[in-house]
Amino acid sequence: MRISDVIRAKGNAVVTVPPDMDVRALLAVLAEHRIGAVVVSTDGSSVDGIVSERDIVRALADRGATVISEPVSEIMTSEVQTCTPQTPVVELMSVMTHGRFRHVPVVVNDQLVAIVSIGDIVKNRVGELEIERDSLTSYITSAAT
Ligand code: AMP
């Protein structure tokens, strides 16, 4: 299984925000779309950063409520780990586990094409394991009769 299989199942919608958007507006975007992270992009295609609810929590703990007036660029992560549609799902699971992040933008030729979350990956793996279990069960029961 590759990331392209995950994208086929979940779709390729990606929510982006510009780096000069303030954190207050970012909170509204996260709440509106019921998501935990967005890609930061000046043009909607380049990946300039990623910002998640964890960045907001950390900045609030460090600097207090004034954070909500700061631009997203102040709290985002600039060194973004990305993948491509060809990346194997198991490889990305390992990247997410070791990097301790739950979102990875998918890029092709430096252009953002999708985003996958740990939830999308888990759903894909569970589906795959269920198919494997069903075929093993049917193999065992047919061999027994
Ligand atoms: P998350 O688990 O995705 O909510 O993110 C946890 C932390 O990792 C936050 O500081 C994010 O900005 C950062 N982060 C999230 N996704 C990535 C990524 N793909 N590459 C690098 N950092 C990331």
Backbone and ligand atoms as CSV (ligand in chain L), in Angstrom:
chain,resi,resn,atom,element,x,y,z
A,1,MET,N,N,0.837,-1.211,0.000
A,1,MET,CA,C,0.000,0.000,0.000
A,1,MET,C,C,0.870,1.260,0.000
A,2,ARG,N,N,0.439,2.194,-0.797
A,2,ARG,CA,C,1.178,3.455,-0.883
A,2,ARG,C,C,0.256,4.617,-0.495
A,3,ILE,N,N,0.857,5.783,-0.329
A,3,ILE,CA,C,0.068,6.950,0.083
A,3,ILE,C,C,-1.005,7.288,-0.958
A,4,SER,N,N,-0.743,6.984,-2.232
A,4,SER,CA,C,-1.756,7.226,-3.269
A,4,SER,C,C,-3.047,6.446,-2.973
A,5,ASP,N,N,-2.926,5.249,-2.353
A,5,ASP,CA,C,-4.123,4.459,-2.001
A,5,ASP,C,C,-4.908,5.156,-0.883
A,6,VAL,N,N,-4.176,5.753,0.047
A,6,VAL,CA,C,-4.825,6.477,1.160
A,6,VAL,C,C,-5.549,7.710,0.607
A,7,ILE,N,N,-4.893,8.419,-0.316
A,7,ILE,CA,C,-5.491,9.636,-0.897
A,7,ILE,C,C,-6.747,9.278,-1.697
A,8,ARG,N,N,-6.685,8.138,-2.391
A,8,ARG,CA,C,-7.852,7.705,-3.179
A,8,ARG,C,C,-9.064,7.536,-2.269
A,9,ALA,N,N,-8.841,7.019,-1.068
A,9,ALA,CA,C,-9.941,6.771,-0.137
A,9,ALA,C,C,-10.423,8.052,0.547
A,10,LYS,N,N,-9.520,8.943,0.898
A,10,LYS,CA,C,-9.925,10.109,1.708
A,10,LYS,C,C,-10.107,11.404,0.911
A,11,GLY,N,N,-9.583,11.437,-0.307
A,11,GLY,CA,C,-9.674,12.659,-1.104
A,11,GLY,C,C,-8.442,13.528,-0.934
A,12,ASN,N,N,-8.361,14.574,-1.779
A,12,ASN,CA,C,-7.130,15.373,-1.761
A,12,ASN,C,C,-7.342,16.823,-1.300
A,13,ALA,N,N,-8.419,17.047,-0.550
A,13,ALA,CA,C,-8.648,18.411,-0.055
A,13,ALA,C,C,-7.587,18.781,0.990
A,14,VAL,N,N,-6.982,19.941,0.839
A,14,VAL,CA,C,-6.023,20.423,1.838
A,14,VAL,C,C,-6.391,21.846,2.219
A,15,VAL,N,N,-6.465,22.095,3.510
A,15,VAL,CA,C,-6.728,23.452,3.984
A,15,VAL,C,C,-5.372,24.126,4.209
A,16,THR,N,N,-5.188,25.301,3.617
A,16,THR,CA,C,-3.949,26.052,3.843
A,16,THR,C,C,-4.300,27.430,4.418
A,17,VAL,N,N,-3.317,28.010,5.094
A,17,VAL,CA,C,-3.487,29.391,5.573
A,17,VAL,C,C,-2.224,30.168,5.207
A,18,PRO,N,N,-2.333,31.487,4.984
A,18,PRO,CA,C,-1.130,32.278,4.700
A,18,PRO,C,C,-0.346,32.554,5.987
A,19,PRO,N,N,0.994,32.744,5.872
A,19,PRO,CA,C,1.807,32.926,7.078
A,19,PRO,C,C,1.476,34.189,7.875
A,20,ASP,N,N,0.849,35.175,7.228
A,20,ASP,CA,C,0.551,36.419,7.953
A,20,ASP,C,C,-0.840,36.404,8.613
A,21,MET,N,N,-1.548,35.285,8.481
A,21,MET,CA,C,-2.844,35.188,9.186
A,21,MET,C,C,-2.573,35.166,10.695
A,22,ASP,N,N,-3.429,35.811,11.506
A,22,ASP,CA,C,-3.143,35.763,12.940
A,22,ASP,C,C,-3.710,34.484,13.570
A,23,VAL,N,N,-3.217,34.174,14.776
A,23,VAL,CA,C,-3.551,32.906,15.426
A,23,VAL,C,C,-5.056,32.837,15.738
A,24,ARG,N,N,-5.658,33.995,16.007
A,24,ARG,CA,C,-7.115,34.016,16.265
A,24,ARG,C,C,-7.875,33.467,15.042
A,25,ALA,N,N,-7.492,33.943,13.845
A,25,ALA,CA,C,-8.147,33.481,12.612
A,25,ALA,C,C,-7.815,32.015,12.349
A,26,LEU,N,N,-6.581,31.603,12.708
A,26,LEU,CA,C,-6.195,30.193,12.549
A,26,LEU,C,C,-7.103,29.287,13.387
A,27,LEU,N,N,-7.378,29.718,14.619
A,27,LEU,CA,C,-8.271,28.934,15.496
A,27,LEU,C,C,-9.637,28.747,14.838
A,28,ALA,N,N,-10.127,29.804,14.188
A,28,ALA,CA,C,-11.430,29.729,13.524
A,28,ALA,C,C,-11.379,28.733,12.363
A,29,VAL,N,N,-10.257,28.726,11.627
A,29,VAL,CA,C,-10.110,27.797,10.487
A,29,VAL,C,C,-10.091,26.346,10.990
A,30,LEU,N,N,-9.320,26.099,12.055
A,30,LEU,CA,C,-9.236,24.734,12.605
A,30,LEU,C,C,-10.610,24.272,13.092
A,31,ALA,N,N,-11.326,25.179,13.776
A,31,ALA,CA,C,-12.649,24.828,14.314
A,31,ALA,C,C,-13.646,24.602,13.179
A,32,GLU,N,N,-13.634,25.484,12.182
A,32,GLU,CA,C,-14.588,25.380,11.075
A,32,GLU,C,C,-14.448,24.050,10.329
A,33,HIS,N,N,-13.194,23.649,10.094
A,33,HIS,CA,C,-12.959,22.417,9.319
A,33,HIS,C,C,-12.828,21.173,10.203
A,34,ARG,N,N,-12.883,21.376,11.520
A,34,ARG,CA,C,-12.745,20.261,12.484
A,34,ARG,C,C,-11.464,19.477,12.232
A,35,ILE,N,N,-10.344,20.215,12.120
A,35,ILE,CA,C,-9.045,19.580,11.876
A,35,ILE,C,C,-8.048,20.061,12.925
A,36,GLY,N,N,-6.903,19.348,13.002
A,36,GLY,CA,C,-5.922,19.677,14.026
A,36,GLY,C,C,-4.682,20.379,13.509
A,37,ALA,N,N,-4.541,20.460,12.186
A,37,ALA,CA,C,-3.345,21.100,11.622
A,37,ALA,C,C,-3.650,21.623,10.227
A,38,VAL,N,N,-2.934,22.665,9.831
A,38,VAL,CA,C,-3.056,23.175,8.460
A,38,VAL,C,C,-1.665,23.432,7.899
A,39,VAL,N,N,-1.576,23.347,6.589
A,39,VAL,CA,C,-0.333,23.698,5.909
A,39,VAL,C,C,-0.300,25.215,5.764
A,40,VAL,N,N,0.881,25.808,6.028
A,40,VAL,CA,C,1.041,27.249,5.858
A,40,VAL,C,C,1.651,27.470,4.476
A,41,SER,N,N,0.976,28.292,3.676
A,41,SER,CA,C,1.407,28.471,2.290
A,41,SER,C,C,1.062,29.865,1.814
A,42,THR,N,N,2.013,30.511,1.140
A,42,THR,CA,C,1.750,31.867,0.630
A,42,THR,C,C,0.839,31.826,-0.585
A,43,ASP,N,N,0.957,30.736,-1.371
A,43,ASP,CA,C,0.181,30.685,-2.621
A,43,ASP,C,C,-0.800,29.514,-2.702
A,44,GLY,N,N,-0.919,28.732,-1.643
A,44,GLY,CA,C,-1.833,27.585,-1.654
A,44,GLY,C,C,-1.221,26.315,-2.243
A,45,SER,N,N,0.004,26.409,-2.782
A,45,SER,CA,C,0.658,25.226,-3.375
A,45,SER,C,C,2.010,24.914,-2.760
A,46,SER,N,N,2.749,25.950,-2.379
A,46,SER,CA,C,4.059,25.698,-1.765
A,46,SER,C,C,3.842,25.349,-0.296
A,47,VAL,N,N,4.778,24.557,0.263
A,47,VAL,CA,C,4.667,24.228,1.698
A,47,VAL,C,C,5.690,25.085,2.440
A,48,ASP,N,N,5.224,26.164,3.054
A,48,ASP,CA,C,6.125,27.072,3.778
A,48,ASP,C,C,6.223,26.712,5.256
A,49,GLY,N,N,5.266,25.926,5.722
A,49,GLY,CA,C,5.294,25.507,7.121
A,49,GLY,C,C,4.075,24.655,7.411
A,50,ILE,N,N,4.023,24.186,8.667
A,50,ILE,CA,C,2.814,23.476,9.116
A,50,ILE,C,C,2.539,23.944,10.537
A,51,VAL,N,N,1.282,24.094,10.870
A,51,VAL,CA,C,0.950,24.553,12.219
A,51,VAL,C,C,-0.181,23.687,12.758
A,52,SER,N,N,0.028,23.181,13.972
A,52,SER,CA,C,-0.995,22.311,14.549
A,52,SER,C,C,-1.448,22.874,15.891
A,53,GLU,N,N,-2.529,22.272,16.416
A,53,GLU,CA,C,-3.067,22.707,17.705
A,53,GLU,C,C,-1.983,22.649,18.790
A,54,ARG,N,N,-1.025,21.724,18.650
A,54,ARG,CA,C,0.056,21.618,19.642
A,54,ARG,C,C,0.939,22.865,19.662
A,55,ASP,N,N,1.151,23.471,18.466
A,55,ASP,CA,C,1.957,24.695,18.405
A,55,ASP,C,C,1.252,25.832,19.142
A,56,ILE,N,N,-0.081,25.865,19.008
A,56,ILE,CA,C,-0.854,26.922,19.682
A,56,ILE,C,C,-0.773,26.725,21.197
A,57,VAL,N,N,-0.934,25.486,21.634
A,57,VAL,CA,C,-0.883,25.195,23.080
A,57,VAL,C,C,0.487,25.569,23.644
A,58,ARG,N,N,1.547,25.176,22.926
A,58,ARG,CA,C,2.917,25.465,23.398
A,58,ARG,C,C,3.159,26.970,23.479
A,59,ALA,N,N,2.737,27.709,22.437
A,59,ALA,CA,C,2.955,29.158,22.413
A,59,ALA,C,C,2.141,29.844,23.516
A,60,LEU,N,N,0.925,29.366,23.755
A,60,LEU,CA,C,0.092,29.940,24.838
A,60,LEU,C,C,0.758,29.719,26.188
A,61,ALA,N,N,1.306,28.511,26.380
A,61,ALA,CA,C,1.962,28.203,27.654
A,61,ALA,C,C,3.206,29.073,27.832
A,62,ASP,N,N,3.933,29.332,26.734
A,62,ASP,CA,C,5.171,30.128,26.801
A,62,ASP,C,C,4.897,31.620,26.990
A,63,ARG,N,N,3.959,32.147,26.182
A,63,ARG,CA,C,3.843,33.606,26.098
A,63,ARG,C,C,2.488,34.158,26.530
A,64,GLY,N,N,1.532,33.278,26.800
A,64,GLY,CA,C,0.232,33.753,27.265
A,64,GLY,C,C,-0.696,34.167,26.134
A,65,ALA,N,N,-1.808,34.793,26.515
A,65,ALA,CA,C,-2.917,35.056,25.592
A,65,ALA,C,C,-2.581,36.006,24.443
A,66,THR,N,N,-1.469,36.764,24.558
A,66,THR,CA,C,-1.121,37.701,23.463
A,66,THR,C,C,-0.824,36.952,22.165
A,67,VAL,N,N,-0.545,35.649,22.298
A,67,VAL,CA,C,-0.234,34.810,21.125
A,67,VAL,C,C,-1.329,34.894,20.061
A,68,ILE,N,N,-2.572,35.046,20.486
A,68,ILE,CA,C,-3.640,34.995,19.488
A,68,ILE,C,C,-3.598,36.161,18.498
A,69,SER,N,N,-2.832,37.202,18.819
A,69,SER,CA,C,-2.687,38.313,17.855
A,69,SER,C,C,-1.429,38.166,16.992
A,70,GLU,N,N,-0.615,37.146,17.273
A,70,GLU,CA,C,0.631,36.965,16.504
A,70,GLU,C,C,0.325,36.306,15.163
A,71,PRO,N,N,1.220,36.528,14.162
A,71,PRO,CA,C,1.023,35.816,12.896
A,71,PRO,C,C,1.359,34.336,13.042
A,72,VAL,N,N,0.726,33.530,12.220
A,72,VAL,CA,C,0.948,32.085,12.213
A,72,VAL,C,C,2.438,31.758,12.039
A,73,SER,N,N,3.154,32.573,11.260
A,73,SER,CA,C,4.583,32.326,10.992
A,73,SER,C,C,5.411,32.284,12.276
A,74,GLU,N,N,4.913,32.925,13.356
A,74,GLU,CA,C,5.643,32.944,14.638
A,74,GLU,C,C,5.577,31.603,15.366
A,75,ILE,N,N,4.547,30.825,15.085
A,75,ILE,CA,C,4.380,29.579,15.856
A,75,ILE,C,C,4.489,28.312,15.014
A,76,MET,N,N,4.588,28.479,13.674
A,76,MET,CA,C,4.585,27.292,12.792
A,76,MET,C,C,5.930,26.560,12.828
A,77,THR,N,N,5.922,25.325,12.344
A,77,THR,CA,C,7.156,24.568,12.127
A,77,THR,C,C,7.549,24.778,10.667
A,78,SER,N,N,8.792,25.251,10.442
A,78,SER,CA,C,9.218,25.561,9.065
A,78,SER,C,C,9.856,24.380,8.353
A,79,GLU,N,N,10.497,23.496,9.145
A,79,GLU,CA,C,11.146,22.312,8.547
A,79,GLU,C,C,10.106,21.205,8.440
A,80,VAL,N,N,9.404,21.170,7.332
A,80,VAL,CA,C,8.276,20.240,7.212
A,80,VAL,C,C,8.712,18.931,6.545
A,81,GLN,N,N,8.339,17.832,7.161
A,81,GLN,CA,C,8.561,16.510,6.569
A,81,GLN,C,C,7.408,16.244,5.621
A,82,THR,N,N,7.720,15.990,4.363
A,82,THR,CA,C,6.671,15.704,3.383
A,82,THR,C,C,6.850,14.291,2.831
A,83,CYS,N,N,5.863,13.839,2.072
A,83,CYS,CA,C,6.000,12.554,1.388
A,83,CYS,C,C,5.448,12.735,-0.010
A,84,THR,N,N,5.495,11.676,-0.806
A,84,THR,CA,C,4.925,11.725,-2.157
A,84,THR,C,C,3.844,10.634,-2.248
A,85,PRO,N,N,3.042,10.635,-3.316
A,85,PRO,CA,C,2.035,9.576,-3.447
A,85,PRO,C,C,2.656,8.182,-3.512
A,86,GLN,N,N,3.942,8.108,-3.910
A,86,GLN,CA,C,4.602,6.790,-4.038
A,86,GLN,C,C,5.137,6.263,-2.705
A,87,THR,N,N,5.175,7.092,-1.684
A,87,THR,CA,C,5.724,6.658,-0.392
A,87,THR,C,C,4.915,5.477,0.153
A,88,PRO,N,N,5.591,4.373,0.552
A,88,PRO,CA,C,4.853,3.263,1.160
A,88,PRO,C,C,4.231,3.685,2.499
A,89,VAL,N,N,3.016,3.191,2.768
A,89,VAL,CA,C,2.307,3.556,4.003
A,89,VAL,C,C,3.124,3.179,5.242
A,90,VAL,N,N,3.750,1.988,5.237
A,90,VAL,CA,C,4.513,1.562,6.425
A,90,VAL,C,C,5.704,2.490,6.676
A,91,GLU,N,N,6.283,3.032,5.596
A,91,GLU,CA,C,7.416,3.959,5.752
A,91,GLU,C,C,6.937,5.249,6.432
A,92,LEU,N,N,5.764,5.739,6.012
A,92,LEU,CA,C,5.248,6.975,6.604
A,92,LEU,C,C,4.848,6.769,8.067
A,93,MET,N,N,4.353,5.567,8.382
A,93,MET,CA,C,4.014,5.268,9.789
A,93,MET,C,C,5.259,5.421,10.655
A,94,SER,N,N,6.374,4.930,10.151
A,94,SER,CA,C,7.613,5.010,10.912
A,94,SER,C,C,8.085,6.468,11.037
A,95,VAL,N,N,7.975,7.245,9.949
A,95,VAL,CA,C,8.365,8.667,9.978
A,95,VAL,C,C,7.529,9.421,11.021
A,96,MET,N,N,6.210,9.165,11.027
A,96,MET,CA,C,5.315,9.856,11.971
A,96,MET,C,C,5.623,9.445,13.415
A,97,THR,N,N,5.891,8.156,13.609
A,97,THR,CA,C,6.169,7.675,14.965
A,97,THR,C,C,7.467,8.282,15.486
A,98,HIS,N,N,8.520,8.249,14.665
A,98,HIS,CA,C,9.806,8.776,15.123
A,98,HIS,C,C,9.814,10.297,15.234
A,99,GLY,N,N,9.090,10.975,14.307
A,99,GLY,CA,C,9.052,12.445,14.335
A,99,GLY,C,C,8.046,12.989,15.341
A,100,ARG,N,N,7.185,12.109,15.870
A,100,ARG,CA,C,6.145,12.507,16.825
A,100,ARG,C,C,5.222,13.584,16.265
A,101,PHE,N,N,4.829,13.431,14.991
A,101,PHE,CA,C,3.798,14.309,14.445
A,101,PHE,C,C,2.748,13.471,13.744
A,102,ARG,N,N,1.558,14.052,13.596
A,102,ARG,CA,C,0.404,13.288,13.128
A,102,ARG,C,C,-0.089,13.708,11.750
A,103,HIS,N,N,0.640,14.642,11.113
A,103,HIS,CA,C,0.215,15.125,9.798
A,103,HIS,C,C,1.405,15.200,8.853
A,104,VAL,N,N,1.206,14.794,7.605
A,104,VAL,CA,C,2.287,14.913,6.615
A,104,VAL,C,C,1.691,15.371,5.273
A,105,PRO,N,N,2.159,16.535,4.787
A,105,PRO,CA,C,1.703,16.983,3.465
A,105,PRO,C,C,2.279,16.091,2.368
A,106,VAL,N,N,1.486,15.895,1.332
A,106,VAL,CA,C,1.926,15.093,0.183
A,106,VAL,C,C,2.263,16.076,-0.939
A,107,VAL,N,N,3.477,15.961,-1.490
A,107,VAL,CA,C,3.905,16.904,-2.531
A,107,VAL,C,C,4.337,16.165,-3.792
A,108,VAL,N,N,4.136,16.842,-4.918
A,108,VAL,CA,C,4.638,16.372,-6.215
A,108,VAL,C,C,5.256,17.589,-6.887
A,109,ASN,N,N,6.523,17.468,-7.263
A,109,ASN,CA,C,7.253,18.600,-7.863
A,109,ASN,C,C,7.125,19.880,-7.024
A,110,ASP,N,N,7.326,19.733,-5.717
A,110,ASP,CA,C,7.266,20.862,-4.778
A,110,ASP,C,C,5.879,21.498,-4.657
A,111,GLN,N,N,4.878,20.845,-5.213
A,111,GLN,CA,C,3.516,21.384,-5.119
A,111,GLN,C,C,2.693,20.499,-4.191
A,112,LEU,N,N,1.938,21.155,-3.318
A,112,LEU,CA,C,1.088,20.447,-2.368
A,112,LEU,C,C,-0.067,19.774,-3.114
A,113,VAL,N,N,-0.244,18.443,-2.922
A,113,VAL,CA,C,-1.363,17.767,-3.610
A,113,VAL,C,C,-2.367,17.142,-2.643
A,114,ALA,N,N,-1.955,16.931,-1.379
A,114,ALA,CA,C,-2.860,16.323,-0.396
A,114,ALA,C,C,-2.200,16.396,0.977
A,115,ILE,N,N,-2.913,15.935,1.992
A,115,ILE,CA,C,-2.315,15.816,3.332
A,115,ILE,C,C,-2.849,14.523,3.941
A,116,VAL,N,N,-1.993,13.800,4.653
A,116,VAL,CA,C,-2.488,12.606,5.341
A,116,VAL,C,C,-2.238,12.752,6.833
A,117,SER,N,N,-3.190,12.234,7.603
A,117,SER,CA,C,-3.049,12.287,9.061
A,117,SER,C,C,-2.855,10.870,9.577
A,118,ILE,N,N,-2.445,10.764,10.820
A,118,ILE,CA,C,-2.266,9.438,11.430
A,118,ILE,C,C,-3.597,8.673,11.411
A,119,GLY,N,N,-4.713,9.407,11.535
A,119,GLY,CA,C,-6.042,8.771,11.495
A,119,GLY,C,C,-6.305,8.119,10.142
A,120,ASP,N,N,-5.908,8.806,9.053
A,120,ASP,CA,C,-6.093,8.234,7.707
A,120,ASP,C,C,-5.260,6.968,7.555
A,121,ILE,N,N,-4.037,6.995,8.099
A,121,ILE,CA,C,-3.120,5.852,7.973
A,121,ILE,C,C,-3.662,4.662,8.776
A,122,VAL,N,N,-4.129,4.939,10.000
A,122,VAL,CA,C,-4.654,3.862,10.856
A,122,VAL,C,C,-5.880,3.221,10.182
A,123,LYS,N,N,-6.759,4.065,9.619
A,123,LYS,CA,C,-7.959,3.554,8.943
A,123,LYS,C,C,-7.554,2.620,7.794
A,124,ASN,N,N,-6.572,3.051,7.012
A,124,ASN,CA,C,-6.092,2.247,5.886
A,124,ASN,C,C,-5.516,0.912,6.355
A,125,ARG,N,N,-4.701,0.952,7.419
A,125,ARG,CA,C,-4.057,-0.272,7.935
A,125,ARG,C,C,-5.082,-1.243,8.492
A,126,VAL,N,N,-6.071,-0.703,9.222
A,126,VAL,CA,C,-7.109,-1.566,9.806
A,126,VAL,C,C,-7.888,-2.242,8.680
A,127,GLY,N,N,-8.230,-1.489,7.615
A,127,GLY,CA,C,-8.946,-2.053,6.465
A,127,GLY,C,C,-8.144,-3.176,5.830
A,128,GLU,N,N,-6.835,-2.925,5.680
A,128,GLU,CA,C,-5.948,-3.911,5.057
A,128,GLU,C,C,-5.878,-5.187,5.909
A,129,LEU,N,N,-5.743,-5.011,7.226
A,129,LEU,CA,C,-5.650,-6.161,8.127
A,129,LEU,C,C,-6.959,-6.948,8.175
A,130,GLU,N,N,-8.102,-6.239,8.054
A,130,GLU,CA,C,-9.398,-6.925,8.041
A,130,GLU,C,C,-9.527,-7.812,6.798
A,131,ILE,N,N,-9.067,-7.284,5.652
A,131,ILE,CA,C,-9.123,-8.067,4.401
A,131,ILE,C,C,-8.250,-9.314,4.551
A,132,GLU,N,N,-7.060,-9.123,5.130
A,132,GLU,CA,C,-6.126,-10.237,5.326
A,132,GLU,C,C,-6.746,-11.295,6.249
A,133,ARG,N,N,-7.355,-10.817,7.351
A,133,ARG,CA,C,-7.976,-11.744,8.300
A,133,ARG,C,C,-9.107,-12.525,7.641
A,134,ASP,N,N,-9.968,-11.819,6.844
A,134,ASP,CA,C,-11.090,-12.492,6.183
A,134,ASP,C,C,-10.600,-13.555,5.214
A,135,SER,N,N,-9.521,-13.251,4.460
A,135,SER,CA,C,-9.082,-14.259,3.499
A,135,SER,C,C,-8.421,-15.428,4.208
A,136,LEU,N,N,-7.736,-15.169,5.339
A,136,LEU,CA,C,-7.140,-16.278,6.106
A,136,LEU,C,C,-8.237,-17.152,6.717
A,137,THR,N,N,-9.293,-16.490,7.259
A,137,THR,CA,C,-10.406,-17.237,7.855
A,137,THR,C,C,-11.065,-18.116,6.803
A,138,SER,N,N,-11.283,-17.537,5.599
A,138,SER,CA,C,-11.965,-18.346,4.581
A,138,SER,C,C,-11.054,-19.460,4.079
A,139,TYR,N,N,-9.743,-19.225,4.048
A,139,TYR,CA,C,-8.792,-20.277,3.653
A,139,TYR,C,C,-8.829,-21.427,4.666
A,140,ILE,N,N,-8.801,-21.071,5.964
A,140,ILE,CA,C,-8.777,-22.093,7.026
A,140,ILE,C,C,-10.084,-22.886,7.034
A,141,THR,N,N,-11.236,-22.150,6.937
A,141,THR,CA,C,-12.512,-22.863,7.012
A,141,THR,C,C,-12.731,-23.721,5.762
A,142,SER,N,N,-12.279,-23.252,4.600
A,142,SER,CA,C,-12.477,-24.075,3.395
A,142,SER,C,C,-11.560,-25.290,3.407
A,143,ALA,N,N,-10.366,-25.158,4.023
A,143,ALA,CA,C,-9.442,-26.297,4.106
A,143,ALA,C,C,-9.974,-27.355,5.068
A,144,ALA,N,N,-10.744,-26.884,6.065
A,144,ALA,CA,C,-11.247,-27.814,7.108
A,144,ALA,C,C,-12.447,-28.625,6.622
A,145,THR,N,N,-13.101,-28.156,5.526
A,145,THR,CA,C,-14.311,-28.884,5.082
A,145,THR,C,C,-14.001,-29.855,3.941
L,1,AMP,P1,P,0.893,17.154,15.152
L,1,AMP,O1,O,1.162,15.882,15.899
L,1,AMP,O2,O,0.795,16.923,13.657
L,1,AMP,O3,O,-0.247,17.922,15.716
L,1,AMP,O4,O,2.184,18.082,15.286
L,1,AMP,C1,C,3.062,18.054,16.407
L,1,AMP,C2,C,4.220,19.007,16.136
L,1,AMP,O5,O,4.933,18.605,14.945
L,1,AMP,C3,C,3.838,20.470,15.882
L,1,AMP,O6,O,4.882,21.289,16.376
L,1,AMP,C4,C,3.768,20.580,14.364
L,1,AMP,O7,O,4.033,21.888,13.870
L,1,AMP,C5,C,4.852,19.621,13.951
L,1,AMP,N1,N,4.542,18.946,12.696
L,1,AMP,C6,C,3.346,18.446,12.305
L,1,AMP,N2,N,3.439,17.861,11.107
L,1,AMP,C7,C,4.723,17.971,10.730
L,1,AMP,C8,C,5.470,17.566,9.580
L,1,AMP,N3,N,4.904,16.896,8.568
L,1,AMP,N4,N,6.802,17.885,9.516
L,1,AMP,C9,C,7.390,18.545,10.546
L,1,AMP,N5,N,6.758,18.949,11.656
L,1,AMP,C10,C,5.442,18.669,11.758
